[in-house]
Amino acid sequence: MNPKIKPFLNEEGKIIQLPAKQSKKLLVYEYLAEKFDDDQEYSEKSVNQLINSWHTFGDCIFLRRGLVDNGFLCRLSDGSKYWRNKEKE
């Protein structure tokens, strides 16, 4: 874990807020993306469940969108399958 994101995590390692600064926000997204297995496909529901287990502020949709928009997760255009972007490792 990058020490720059420590202020944004609780003692359990869950995200308590997203940083305002984009460079730190990307580090938080990278941290969250590391919770996804490399060679596994996920349904939207399972993505939401995994994200919910790693944050405390109740907005998995915002975090999911951030992961996809910043290239950490890929998805089919219909949203039926998600997977970790290996190019971001």
FENDA-V777233 format. One record per residue. N is the residue number from 1. RES is the residue in one letter. PSI is psi as a letter, one per 40 degrees, with the letter a starting at -180 (none if undefined). BURIAL is + if it has 9 or more other ideal C-beta (glycine too) atoms within 8 Angstrom, else -. Layout:
BEGIN
N:RES:PSI:BURIAL
N:RES:PSI:BURIAL
END
This chain:
BEGIN
1:M:h:-
2:N:h:-
3:P:e:-
4:K:d:-
5:I:e:+
6:K:d:-
7:P:e:-
8:F:e:+
9:L:i:+
10:N:a:-
11:E:e:-
12:E:e:-
13:G:e:-
14:K:i:+
15:I:h:+
16:I:d:+
17:Q:i:-
18:L:h:+
19:P:i:+
20:A:d:-
21:K:h:-
22:Q:d:-
23:S:d:-
24:K:d:+
25:K:d:+
26:L:d:+
27:L:d:+
28:V:d:+
29:Y:d:+
30:E:d:+
31:Y:d:+
32:L:d:+
33:A:d:+
34:E:e:-
35:K:e:-
36:F:h:+
37:D:i:-
38:D:d:-
39:D:f:-
40:Q:i:-
41:E:i:-
42:Y:i:+
43:S:i:+
44:E:d:+
45:K:d:-
46:S:d:-
47:V:d:+
48:N:d:+
49:Q:d:-
50:L:d:+
51:I:d:+
52:N:d:-
53:S:e:-
54:W:e:+
55:H:i:+
56:T:e:-
57:F:e:-
58:G:f:-
59:D:g:-
60:C:d:+
61:I:d:-
62:F:d:-
63:L:d:+
64:R:d:+
65:R:d:-
66:G:d:+
67:L:d:+
68:V:d:+
69:D:d:-
70:N:e:-
71:G:e:+
72:F:d:+
73:L:i:+
74:C:i:-
75:R:i:+
76:L:i:-
77:S:d:-
78:D:e:-
79:G:e:-
80:S:d:-
81:K:h:-
82:Y:i:+
83:W:i:+
84:R:h:+
85:N:h:+
86:K:d:-
87:E:e:-
88:K:e:+
89:E:none:-
END
